[in-house]
Amino acid sequence: MKNISFEYFYTFSHPRDSAVTPHGHPCFEMVYYLRGKGSSRAGEADFSYEAGDILLYPPGVEHNEIHAEDTSVICIAFGGEDPGLLAAPCRFTDEDGAVLELVQKIRSEIRLHRFQFRQMAEAYIAQLLVVLGRLGECGRENEDCLSFVPRIIAENLMFDIDLQALADQSGYSYHRFRHLFKERFGTSPKQYILDCRVAAAKKMLREGKMSVSDVAFACGFASFSAFSQIFKQHVGVSPSAYMRG
């Protein structure tokens, strides 16, 4: 998220069987549940909560809170651009306490009012959003973790491209990488590489600065015969005929 601006920090305690009436905010709001159990309706989504859960509300989303048990919360409000995982209400669970640790650091900055405390609070909020993104599966899936792949392929067409290495670099198993790649680019990784090689070959042949065999080598084809066969399947004519125009 860009241009994070700290708005306010406060704590509340709510008795059992009480409720917070539906309301919204002009900024983002994060609610950390220190204790209690209950539920919240945010827009069209329904969430339950218990101690250690976090609910995040985007600006303008109406939400309520119903307390099945005595509940204590910490609320942090902030502004920012490019919400990413905050584009819709979200729920997370702070299983290892990493979120609460950052929340306590924000609390300390606000209470002590040390030099540039607001800037420090905003820096902690930025860290907090990264931690939350890693807690939720949606946070990672929404990131374009494959954006580097086309560049790597384009720069290494003449070499044997290791798809397992690309999967490892993206942080996924090969099976998951292949699935996400096809979803992202509309074709399998192997077919994508082949299409790129043919496209590069067409460009080189049009330029006419290299022989057909040199083009085959430069584009990573295993042999001249394989290049001719694959090129004709894709383009409809042989590389030599395409070069002659």
C-alpha positions as CSV (number, residue, x, y, z in Angstrom):
1,M,0.0,0.0,0.0
2,K,1.3,3.5,-0.9
3,N,1.2,6.8,1.1
4,I,0.1,5.3,4.4
5,S,-1.3,7.9,6.8
6,F,-1.9,7.2,10.4
7,E,-5.4,8.3,11.6
8,Y,-6.1,7.0,15.1
9,F,-5.5,4.3,17.6
10,Y,-7.9,3.3,20.4
11,T,-9.0,0.5,22.6
12,F,-12.5,-0.7,23.6
13,S,-14.1,-3.2,25.9
14,H,-17.6,-4.5,25.1
15,P,-19.8,-6.6,27.5
16,R,-21.4,-9.9,26.5
17,D,-24.6,-9.7,24.5
18,S,-23.9,-6.1,23.4
19,A,-23.5,-4.9,19.8
20,V,-21.9,-2.1,17.8
21,T,-24.4,-0.7,15.4
22,P,-23.6,-0.7,11.6
23,H,-21.3,2.1,10.7
24,G,-18.5,2.9,8.2
25,H,-15.3,5.0,8.1
26,P,-13.6,7.2,5.5
27,C,-10.4,5.3,6.1
28,F,-9.2,1.7,6.6
29,E,-9.8,0.2,10.0
30,M,-8.1,-2.8,11.6
31,V,-9.7,-4.4,14.6
32,Y,-7.5,-6.7,16.7
33,Y,-9.4,-8.9,19.2
34,L,-7.5,-9.3,22.4
35,R,-10.2,-11.4,24.0
36,G,-13.8,-12.5,23.4
37,K,-16.0,-14.2,20.8
38,G,-18.6,-12.8,18.5
39,S,-19.3,-11.9,14.9
40,S,-19.2,-9.0,12.4
41,R,-21.1,-8.4,9.2
42,A,-19.1,-6.2,6.7
43,G,-20.9,-5.4,3.5
44,E,-22.1,-8.8,2.2
45,A,-19.6,-10.8,4.2
46,D,-20.0,-12.5,7.6
47,F,-17.1,-13.1,9.9
48,S,-16.7,-14.7,13.3
49,Y,-13.9,-13.7,15.7
50,E,-12.2,-14.8,18.9
51,A,-9.0,-13.8,20.7
52,G,-6.1,-13.3,18.2
53,D,-8.3,-12.6,15.2
54,I,-8.0,-9.5,13.1
55,L,-10.7,-7.9,10.9
56,L,-9.8,-5.4,8.3
57,Y,-12.4,-3.0,6.8
58,P,-11.9,-0.8,3.7
59,P,-13.2,2.8,3.6
60,G,-16.9,3.2,3.3
61,V,-17.8,-0.5,4.0
62,E,-20.6,-0.6,6.6
63,H,-19.9,-3.1,9.4
64,N,-21.3,-4.1,12.8
65,E,-20.1,-6.2,15.7
66,I,-22.1,-8.6,18.0
67,H,-20.4,-9.8,21.2
68,A,-21.2,-13.3,22.3
69,E,-18.6,-12.9,25.1
70,D,-16.9,-10.0,26.9
71,T,-14.7,-8.5,24.2
72,S,-11.6,-6.3,24.2
73,V,-10.3,-4.8,21.0
74,I,-7.6,-2.5,19.6
75,C,-8.6,-0.4,16.6
76,I,-6.1,1.2,14.2
77,A,-7.3,3.5,11.4
78,F,-5.2,4.6,8.5
79,G,-5.4,5.9,5.0
80,G,-3.5,4.8,1.9
81,E,-3.6,4.1,-1.8
82,D,-3.5,0.8,-3.8
83,P,-5.2,-1.3,-1.1
84,G,-4.3,-4.7,-2.5
85,L,-5.5,-7.3,0.0
86,L,-7.6,-4.5,1.7
87,A,-9.8,-4.0,-1.3
88,A,-12.5,-6.1,0.5
89,P,-13.1,-6.9,4.2
90,C,-10.7,-9.6,5.4
91,R,-10.2,-11.8,8.5
92,F,-6.8,-13.1,9.7
93,T,-5.6,-15.0,12.7
94,D,-2.4,-13.9,14.6
95,E,-1.2,-17.4,15.3
96,D,2.4,-16.5,16.4
97,G,1.8,-13.0,17.8
98,A,3.7,-11.2,15.1
99,V,0.7,-8.8,14.4
100,L,0.2,-8.0,18.1
101,E,3.9,-7.2,18.5
102,L,3.6,-4.6,15.8
103,V,0.3,-3.3,17.2
104,Q,2.0,-2.8,20.6
105,K,4.9,-0.9,18.9
106,I,2.3,1.4,17.3
107,R,0.6,1.9,20.7
108,S,4.0,2.8,22.3
109,E,4.7,5.4,19.6
110,I,1.3,7.0,20.0
111,R,1.5,7.0,23.9
112,L,5.1,8.3,24.2
113,H,4.9,10.9,21.4
114,R,8.6,10.5,20.6
115,F,10.3,12.4,17.8
116,Q,8.4,11.7,14.5
117,F,6.2,9.2,16.3
118,R,3.6,9.5,13.5
119,Q,6.1,8.5,10.8
120,M,7.2,5.6,12.9
121,A,3.6,4.5,13.4
122,E,3.0,4.6,9.7
123,A,6.2,2.5,9.1
124,Y,4.9,-0.1,11.6
125,I,1.5,-0.1,9.8
126,A,3.3,-0.8,6.5
127,Q,5.1,-3.8,8.1
128,L,1.8,-4.9,9.7
129,L,0.1,-5.1,6.3
130,V,3.0,-7.2,4.9
131,V,2.6,-9.6,7.8
132,L,-1.1,-9.8,7.3
133,G,-0.7,-10.4,3.6
134,R,1.6,-13.4,4.4
135,L,-1.0,-14.8,6.9
136,G,-3.7,-15.0,4.3
137,E,-3.6,-17.2,1.2
138,C,-5.3,-14.5,-0.8
139,G,-2.4,-12.1,-0.1
140,R,0.1,-14.2,-1.9
141,E,-2.2,-15.4,-4.7
142,N,-3.1,-11.8,-5.5
143,E,0.5,-10.9,-6.0
144,D,1.9,-11.3,-9.5
145,C,4.7,-13.7,-8.5
146,L,5.2,-14.7,-12.1
147,S,5.8,-11.2,-13.5
148,F,9.6,-11.9,-13.8
149,V,9.1,-15.1,-16.0
150,P,8.5,-13.5,-19.4
151,R,11.7,-11.4,-19.1
152,I,13.8,-14.4,-18.0
153,I,12.5,-16.4,-20.9
154,A,13.0,-13.6,-23.4
155,E,16.6,-13.2,-22.3
156,N,17.5,-16.9,-22.4
157,L,15.7,-18.2,-25.5
158,M,18.9,-19.6,-27.0
159,F,19.5,-21.7,-23.8
160,D,17.7,-24.7,-22.3
161,I,15.3,-23.0,-19.9
162,D,14.9,-24.9,-16.7
163,L,11.2,-24.7,-15.8
164,Q,11.8,-26.3,-12.4
165,A,14.2,-23.5,-11.6
166,L,11.6,-20.9,-12.6
167,A,9.1,-22.6,-10.4
168,D,11.5,-22.6,-7.5
169,Q,12.3,-18.9,-8.0
170,S,8.5,-18.1,-8.0
171,G,8.2,-19.9,-4.7
172,Y,5.8,-22.6,-5.9
173,S,5.9,-26.3,-6.6
174,Y,6.2,-27.1,-10.3
175,H,2.6,-28.4,-10.5
176,R,1.3,-25.1,-8.9
177,F,3.6,-23.0,-11.0
178,R,2.3,-24.6,-14.2
179,H,-1.3,-24.1,-13.1
180,L,-0.8,-20.5,-12.2
181,F,1.3,-19.8,-15.3
182,K,-1.5,-21.2,-17.6
183,E,-4.0,-19.1,-15.7
184,R,-1.9,-16.0,-16.0
185,F,-0.6,-16.3,-19.6
186,G,-3.2,-18.6,-21.2
187,T,-0.9,-21.4,-22.1
188,S,1.5,-23.9,-20.6
189,P,5.1,-22.8,-19.8
190,K,6.5,-25.1,-22.5
191,Q,4.1,-23.8,-25.1
192,Y,4.8,-20.3,-24.1
193,I,8.6,-20.8,-24.6
194,L,8.0,-22.4,-28.0
195,D,5.7,-19.5,-29.0
196,C,8.4,-17.0,-27.9
197,R,11.1,-18.8,-29.9
198,V,9.0,-18.8,-33.1
199,A,8.1,-15.1,-32.6
200,A,11.8,-14.3,-32.1
201,A,12.7,-16.4,-35.2
202,K,10.2,-14.6,-37.3
203,K,11.6,-11.2,-36.3
204,M,15.2,-12.3,-37.1
205,L,14.2,-13.8,-40.4
206,R,12.4,-10.6,-41.4
207,E,15.5,-8.6,-40.6
208,G,17.6,-10.9,-42.8
209,K,20.9,-10.4,-41.0
210,M,21.4,-14.0,-40.1
211,S,21.3,-17.3,-41.9
212,V,18.3,-19.6,-41.3
213,S,20.5,-22.1,-39.4
214,D,22.0,-19.3,-37.2
215,V,18.5,-18.1,-36.4
216,A,17.6,-21.6,-35.3
217,F,20.5,-21.7,-33.0
218,A,19.9,-18.2,-31.6
219,C,16.3,-19.0,-30.8
220,G,17.2,-22.2,-28.9
221,F,16.0,-24.9,-31.2
222,A,17.7,-28.2,-30.8
223,S,18.4,-28.7,-34.5
224,F,17.8,-27.1,-37.9
225,S,15.3,-29.8,-38.8
226,A,13.3,-29.3,-35.6
227,F,13.3,-25.6,-36.2
228,S,12.0,-26.0,-39.7
229,Q,9.3,-28.5,-38.7
230,I,8.0,-26.4,-35.7
231,F,8.2,-23.1,-37.6
232,K,6.2,-24.5,-40.5
233,Q,3.6,-25.9,-38.1
234,H,3.2,-22.4,-36.5
235,V,3.6,-20.1,-39.5
236,G,2.4,-22.3,-42.4
237,V,5.6,-21.9,-44.5
238,S,9.2,-22.9,-44.0
239,P,11.8,-20.6,-42.4
240,S,13.5,-20.1,-45.8
241,A,10.2,-19.2,-47.6
242,Y,9.3,-16.8,-44.8
243,M,12.7,-15.2,-45.0
244,R,12.3,-14.6,-48.8
245,G,9.0,-13.0,-48.1
